[in-house]
Amino acid sequence: NAATVAEHTIALLLDLARGITRTAKLVSAGRWEERKHFQGHELAGLRLGLIGCGNIGKRVAALARAFGMEVFRAERSDGSAATSSASSDLPPTLPLAELLATCDAVSLHVPLLPATRGLIGERELAAMKPGAYLVNTARGELIDGAALRAALRRGHLGGFAADVLEQEPPAADDPLLAHERVVLTPHVGALTERTYRLACLFTAENVVRVLRGEAPEPRSILR
């Protein structure tokens, strides 16, 4: 699902930068004249920081570069890059503190582990560049929810977009649902017709391999 989740990540980032959902709601409310107050941002020229750069993160990096973004990836706390791959097409690394302080947008692409739970907390959010965007298509628990909501209330973040939350579905009174600088989708980043069809075919083909006494194919046909 690397390609489809990466596309969803870029779509959320575009929505935040251009205000697509927000302005579409204004049109639906009969407020076409609000266009004179609209000031969106282009992705071109912005700095994107990736926390995690595995299969999905690498695809996000490629798409972001196509939009003219400058892409970086975070180092681990031990100073190594947050990926085991040595591919030459990976973005350059920055210490996490520098990445948070200098990037216009930060996107999360790490698995949920004991070491990554609450990875983005009050300190990390405060360290982010004022007005920066935060995107999460990985796992909701990577972010301290209370700290996130507080940062949005203070106006420190330029916007937050996510396909995942620490509680799914969110409570009806969750302030994220009504915040004008928040875009949420219901954990659908990997749910496209093509991806679902290919995943089913991959599973069926491996079943046939096993019934024939062959070893299953370990790598997804979605690569």
Phi, psi and chi 1 to 4 in degrees:
 res  aa     phi    psi   chi1   chi2   chi3   chi4
   1 ASN       -   14.5   62.6   -2.7      -      -
   2 ALA   -59.6  -45.1      -      -      -      -
   3 ALA   -65.0  -45.2      -      -      -      -
   4 THR   -71.7  -37.7 -176.5      -      -      -
   5 VAL   -68.6  -36.7  174.9      -      -      -
   6 ALA   -63.8  -42.8      -      -      -      -
   7 GLU   -60.7  -41.7  -74.8 -172.6    4.7      -
   8 HIS   -64.0  -38.7 -161.2   82.5      -      -
   9 THR   -60.4  -47.9  -60.1      -      -      -
  10 ILE   -65.5  -37.1  -66.1  -64.3      -      -
  11 ALA   -61.6  -42.7      -      -      -      -
  12 LEU   -64.4  -41.2  -69.8  174.7      -      -
  13 LEU   -64.6  -41.7 -177.2   55.3      -      -
  14 LEU   -60.7  -41.4  -83.7  167.7      -      -
  15 ASP   -61.3  -44.6 -159.9  -34.9      -      -
  16 LEU   -62.8  -47.9  -74.9  179.3      -      -
  17 ALA   -67.4  -39.9      -      -      -      -
  18 ARG   -96.3   -8.5  -57.5  -55.1  -61.4  -93.8
  19 GLY    66.7   36.3      -      -      -      -
  20 ILE   -64.2  -53.8  -65.3  170.8      -      -
  21 THR   -62.3  -43.1  -65.3      -      -      -
  22 ARG   -61.7  -45.9  177.7  170.7   55.6   84.1
  23 THR   -75.3  -29.3   52.6      -      -      -
  24 ALA   -63.0  -37.9      -      -      -      -
  25 LYS   -65.2  -36.0  -70.9  179.0  178.5  178.2
  26 LEU   -64.5  -40.8  -68.0  174.7      -      -
  27 VAL   -63.1  -43.9  171.9      -      -      -
  28 SER   -62.0  -28.3  -63.2      -      -      -
  29 ALA   -88.0    7.5      -      -      -      -
  30 GLY    78.0   22.7      -      -      -      -
  31 ARG  -110.5   52.5  -62.7  170.5   58.9 -175.3
  32 TRP   -59.1  -32.5 -175.7  -86.2      -      -
  33 GLU   -65.7  -12.3   73.6  -76.6   -5.4      -
  34 GLU   -65.5  -13.2  -68.9  -69.4  -30.7      -
  35 ARG   -58.7  -26.6   67.8 -177.8  -61.1  -84.9
  36 LYS   -71.9  -15.2   61.7 -172.9  177.0 -174.9
  37 HIS  -100.7   -1.0  -56.9  -58.3      -      -
  38 PHE   -82.8  131.0  177.0   60.9      -      -
  39 GLN  -133.3   98.6  -68.1 -176.9  -16.6      -
  40 GLY   -92.7  176.5      -      -      -      -
  41 HIS  -124.3  145.3  -62.8  -80.0      -      -
  42 GLU   -87.8  149.8  -59.6  173.5   15.1      -
  43 LEU   -72.2  -32.2  -65.3 -170.6      -      -
  44 ALA   -56.7  127.5      -      -      -      -
  45 GLY    92.3  -12.6      -      -      -      -
  46 LEU   -82.6  155.3  -63.2 -175.3      -      -
  47 ARG   -99.7  125.2  -68.6  165.0   61.2  102.1
  48 LEU  -108.9  128.6  172.8   63.6      -      -
  49 GLY  -108.1  125.5      -      -      -      -
  50 LEU  -102.9  127.0  -57.7  176.6      -      -
  51 ILE  -104.3   98.9  -59.6  179.5      -      -
  52 GLY   102.4  127.2      -      -      -      -
  53 CYS  -142.0   57.6 -159.3      -      -      -
  54 GLY   -86.9 -145.8      -      -      -      -
  55 ASN   -58.6  -44.6  -70.1  -25.7      -      -
  56 ILE   -72.2  -46.3  -64.7  172.8      -      -
  57 GLY   -59.1  -40.5      -      -      -      -
  58 LYS   -64.1  -37.9  -74.4 -172.8  -72.4 -172.9
  59 ARG   -68.5  -39.4 -178.7   63.4  177.9  163.2
  60 VAL   -60.5  -42.4  170.3      -      -      -
  61 ALA   -60.0  -43.9      -      -      -      -
  62 ALA   -63.4  -43.7      -      -      -      -
  63 LEU   -66.6  -41.4  -66.2  174.0      -      -
  64 ALA   -63.0  -40.2      -      -      -      -
  65 ARG   -62.8  -36.0  -74.0  169.9  176.1  148.9
  66 ALA   -63.6  -26.6      -      -      -      -
  67 PHE   -86.0   -1.1  -83.1   94.8      -      -
  68 GLY    89.1   18.2      -      -      -      -
  69 MET   -85.0  153.1  -59.8 -172.0   79.5      -
  70 GLU   -96.0  121.8 -170.5  177.5    8.1      -
  71 VAL  -113.5  137.5 -174.8      -      -      -
  72 PHE  -132.5  160.2  -59.9   88.0      -      -
  73 ARG  -127.0  152.4   58.0 -171.5  170.3  116.1
  74 ALA   -82.1  144.6      -      -      -      -
  75 GLU   -81.8  155.3  -66.5  176.7  -12.8      -
  76 ARG   -72.5  168.2  -69.8 -164.2  177.9  102.2
  77 SER   -61.5  -22.5   57.7      -      -      -
  78 ASP   -87.0    4.4   61.4    4.0      -      -
  79 GLY    93.7   -6.6      -      -      -      -
  80 SER   -89.3  159.0   62.7      -      -      -
  81 ALA   -66.9  149.5      -      -      -      -
  82 ALA   -79.5   49.3      -      -      -      -
  83 THR  -164.9  150.5  177.1      -      -      -
  84 SER   -89.8   -7.1   59.2      -      -      -
  85 SER   -78.2  145.9  173.7      -      -      -
  86 ALA  -110.8   21.8      -      -      -      -
  87 SER   -59.8  138.3  174.2      -      -      -
  88 SER   -72.4  -13.7   60.7      -      -      -
  89 ASP   -89.8    6.3   63.9  -10.6      -      -
  90 LEU   -72.9  148.7  -72.2  171.3      -      -
  91 PRO   -66.6  158.3  -15.8   28.7      -      -
  92 PRO   -65.1  156.2   22.1  -32.1      -      -
  93 THR   -97.1  154.1   61.8      -      -      -
  94 LEU  -137.1  147.7  -70.9  174.5      -      -
  95 PRO   -57.1  145.6  -22.1   32.8      -      -
  96 LEU   -54.0  -42.8  178.6   58.5      -      -
  97 ALA   -60.9  -41.2      -      -      -      -
  98 GLU   -70.3  -39.0 -176.8  177.8   -9.0      -
  99 LEU   -60.6  -46.6 -179.4  142.2      -      -
 100 LEU   -62.9  -38.5  -66.6  172.8      -      -
 101 ALA   -77.1  -22.8      -      -      -      -
 102 THR  -115.3  -13.1   61.5      -      -      -
 103 CYS   -90.3  142.6  -74.7      -      -      -
 104 ASP   -79.1  -20.0  -57.0  -69.8      -      -
 105 ALA  -147.7  143.5      -      -      -      -
 106 VAL  -127.4  132.0  174.4      -      -      -
 107 SER  -126.5  135.5 -172.2      -      -      -
 108 LEU   -97.7  131.7  -54.6 -177.6      -      -
 109 HIS  -145.8   43.6  -58.7  -74.4      -      -
 110 VAL  -114.7  155.5  -66.5      -      -      -
 111 PRO   -73.9  160.6   27.8  -35.2      -      -
 112 LEU   -84.5  112.6  180.0   62.6      -      -
 113 LEU  -132.7  165.6  -57.0  168.5      -      -
 114 PRO   -52.4  -36.5  -29.8   36.4      -      -
 115 ALA   -76.2  -19.2      -      -      -      -
 116 THR  -106.0   -8.4   60.4      -      -      -
 117 ARG   -62.9  127.3 -174.5  178.3  -65.5  -87.5
 118 GLY    68.5   25.3      -      -      -      -
 119 LEU   -55.6  -39.7  176.3   67.7      -      -
 120 ILE  -103.6  101.9  -57.6  -61.2      -      -
 121 GLY  -117.6 -162.0      -      -      -      -
 122 GLU   -57.5  -44.3 -178.2  178.1   -1.5      -
 123 ARG   -65.2  -44.0 -178.8  177.7   63.1 -180.0
 124 GLU   -67.6  -39.8  -70.2   75.0   22.1      -
 125 LEU   -65.8  -40.2  -71.2  164.0      -      -
 126 ALA   -66.0  -28.8      -      -      -      -
 127 ALA   -78.4  -15.6      -      -      -      -
 128 MET   -67.0  150.0  -72.5 -178.4   65.7      -
 129 LYS   -57.6  129.5 -175.9  177.2  179.5  178.8
 130 PRO   -54.7  132.0  -25.7   35.2      -      -
 131 GLY    85.6    1.9      -      -      -      -
 132 ALA   -73.1  158.1      -      -      -      -
 133 TYR   -99.1  145.1  -55.2  121.4      -      -
 134 LEU  -122.1  127.5  178.5   60.7      -      -
 135 VAL  -124.2  135.2  179.5      -      -      -
 136 ASN  -133.2  111.2 -172.4   10.1      -      -
 137 THR  -120.3   20.8   54.4      -      -      -
 138 ALA  -100.9  -87.3      -      -      -      -
 139 ARG  -140.6  137.5  -70.4  -68.0 -179.4  -94.9
 140 GLY   -61.0  -34.6      -      -      -      -
 141 GLU   -72.5   -2.9  -64.2   90.8  -21.3      -
 142 LEU   -67.8  -20.3  -62.9  174.5      -      -
 143 ILE  -113.3  136.2  -59.0  175.3      -      -
 144 ASP   -71.8  109.3 -179.2  -35.4      -      -
 145 GLY   -61.8  -41.3      -      -      -      -
 146 ALA   -64.7  -41.9      -      -      -      -
 147 ALA   -66.1  -38.0      -      -      -      -
 148 LEU   -62.1  -47.9  169.5   67.1      -      -
 149 ARG   -65.0  -35.2  -71.7  158.8  179.0   80.0
 150 ALA   -67.2  -41.1      -      -      -      -
 151 ALA   -64.1  -36.7      -      -      -      -
 152 LEU   -69.1  -39.4  -74.6  165.5      -      -
 153 ARG   -61.9  -39.0  -77.0 -163.1  -56.3  -88.2
 154 ARG   -73.6  -14.9  -66.6 -166.6  -54.6  -90.3
 155 GLY    81.0   15.6      -      -      -      -
 156 HIS   -71.8  -38.3 -178.5   68.6      -      -
 157 LEU   -86.5  142.4  -69.7  178.7      -      -
 158 GLY   -74.9  -22.9      -      -      -      -
 159 GLY   172.2  160.4      -      -      -      -
 160 PHE  -133.9  131.9  172.0   66.2      -      -
 161 ALA  -132.5  138.9      -      -      -      -
 162 ALA  -152.0  149.1      -      -      -      -
 163 ASP  -105.9   -2.7 -171.3   46.8      -      -
 164 VAL  -138.6  147.0  -69.3      -      -      -
 165 LEU  -136.0  161.6  -66.9  170.8      -      -
 166 GLU   -68.8  -23.0   73.9  -86.1   21.7      -
 167 GLN  -128.5  120.6  176.2 -176.4  -33.6      -
 168 GLU  -126.1  124.4  -63.1 -179.5    0.7      -
 169 PRO   -72.2  162.8   29.6  -36.4      -      -
 170 PRO   -70.8  157.9   26.3  -34.5      -      -
 171 ALA   -63.2  149.9      -      -      -      -
 172 ALA   -60.6  -26.9      -      -      -      -
 173 ASP   -99.2   13.9   60.7  -10.1      -      -
 174 ASP   -63.2  123.3 -169.5  -34.4      -      -
 175 PRO   -61.4  -19.8   19.2  -30.9      -      -
 176 LEU   -61.6  -32.2  -67.7 -179.3      -      -
 177 LEU   -66.6  -26.9  -61.9  175.8      -      -
 178 ALA  -107.0    0.4      -      -      -      -
 179 HIS   -78.1  131.4 -157.8  -68.5      -      -
 180 GLU   -71.7  -17.3   65.6  174.1    7.0      -
 181 ARG  -105.3   23.2  -64.7 -165.5  -52.3  -82.5
 182 VAL  -122.7  134.5  171.2      -      -      -
 183 VAL  -124.3  121.8  178.8      -      -      -
 184 LEU  -123.6  137.8  -58.9  175.6      -      -
 185 THR  -123.1  154.5   53.5      -      -      -
 186 PRO   -86.7   57.6   33.5  -36.4      -      -
 187 HIS    55.9   53.2 -150.4  144.6      -      -
 188 VAL  -118.3   10.7  -65.2      -      -      -
 189 GLY   -56.7  -33.3      -      -      -      -
 190 ALA   -98.2    0.4      -      -      -      -
 191 LEU   -96.7   81.5  -57.4 -177.5      -      -
 192 THR  -120.3  158.6   65.0      -      -      -
 193 GLU   -59.8  -44.3 -179.8  179.8   -6.0      -
 194 ARG   -64.3  -47.7  175.8 -179.1  178.7  -87.6
 195 THR   -63.3  -42.6  -67.9      -      -      -
 196 TYR   -64.5  -41.8 -173.0   77.6      -      -
 197 ARG   -64.0  -46.3  177.9  176.9  180.0  -86.0
 198 LEU   -65.7  -36.6  -69.1  176.4      -      -
 199 ALA   -64.1  -40.8      -      -      -      -
 200 CYS   -64.6  -43.2  -69.7      -      -      -
 201 LEU   -63.0  -42.1  -73.2  172.2      -      -
 202 PHE   -60.6  -43.1  175.0   63.5      -      -
 203 THR   -64.5  -46.8  -58.4      -      -      -
 204 ALA   -62.8  -40.4      -      -      -      -
 205 GLU   -64.3  -37.0  -71.9  172.2   -1.7      -
 206 ASN   -70.3  -34.8  -93.0  -17.1      -      -
 207 VAL   -61.2  -43.9  169.5      -      -      -
 208 VAL   -62.5  -40.6  171.8      -      -      -
 209 ARG   -59.9  -45.3  -72.5 -171.1 -177.6   96.8
 210 VAL   -64.7  -41.5  171.9      -      -      -
 211 LEU   -64.1  -26.6  -68.7  175.0      -      -
 212 ARG   -84.2   -2.2  -71.3  173.3  176.0  167.6
 213 GLY    83.7   14.7      -      -      -      -
 214 GLU   -97.4  161.2  -57.2  169.9    0.7      -
 215 ALA   -76.3  140.5      -      -      -      -
 216 PRO   -67.2  152.0   24.9  -33.2      -      -
 217 GLU   -72.0  120.8  169.8   62.3   47.8      -
 218 PRO   -79.1  -17.2   29.6  -35.3      -      -
 219 ARG  -110.3  139.6  -63.2 -173.8   63.0 -170.1
 220 SER   -66.8  146.4  171.1      -      -      -
 221 ILE   -72.6   -4.6   57.9  175.3      -      -
 222 LEU   -83.4   -2.0  -60.5 -179.4      -      -
 223 ARG   -64.6      -   60.0 -174.8 -177.0  -86.2
